[in-house]
Amino acid sequence: MAAVVTVKDVSVCFNDTLINLTRHFNEVIVVFNTYRADTPKNRTRQRRRKEKDPVQYQVRDETSIQHITLSRFLSHDQTKASLIEYLTEKTLDYNKDSLKVIITSAASHKRSNRDVHPFPDNNHEEADVLMICLGVSATAKLHG
């Protein structure tokens, strides 16, 4: 595996791992969690920082992360949100010509690399709840 030096390298590594893990499936649903500022989970993350102020990084192909720990890079909520949006776009772009259907869900927005039957709209921001909703919808498609 090549060294991860830039944010683009992260996206390539992410996509390669995703495709490898799902090589036996024709349809893949990728659900990204949403980090809201007003949750107990976020307050716990703030305590774990041990008084270090988070740093917001720009999330672009050329952003160098070679000398930054991943936990430091992801310490700011906006950086995490930007990275999720970036990975969503890159995943769909890398797989635009794939025979495999790739559906991404992040911040209550669902997108796909191909035209698919629409999933029901929802307003769930937490990935665990959204995964259940999408799983039920996918199962209904199989048996419907």
Stockholm file with secondary structure:
# STOCKHOLM 1.0

chainA/1-144         MAAVVTVKDVSVCFNDTLINLTRHFNEVIVVFNTYRADTPKNRTRQRRRKEKDPVQYQVRDETSIQHITLSRFLSHDQTKASLIEYLTEKTLDYNKDSLKVIITSAASHKRSNRDVHPFPDNNHEEADVLMICLGVSATAKLHG
#=GR chainA/1-144 SS CCCCCBHHHHHHHHHHHHHHHTTTCSEEEEECCCCCTTSHHHHHHHHHTTTCCCCCCCCCTTCBCTTSCHHHHTCSHHHHHHHHHHHHHHHHHHTTTCSSEEEEEETTEEEESSCCCCCCCCCCCSHHHHHHHHHHHHHHHHHC
#=GC SS_cons         CCCCCBHHHHHHHHHHHHHHHTTTCSEEEEECCCCCTTSHHHHHHHHHTTTCCCCCCCCCTTCBCTTSCHHHHTCSHHHHHHHHHHHHHHHHHHTTTCSSEEEEEETTEEEESSCCCCCCCCCCCSHHHHHHHHHHHHHHHHHC
//
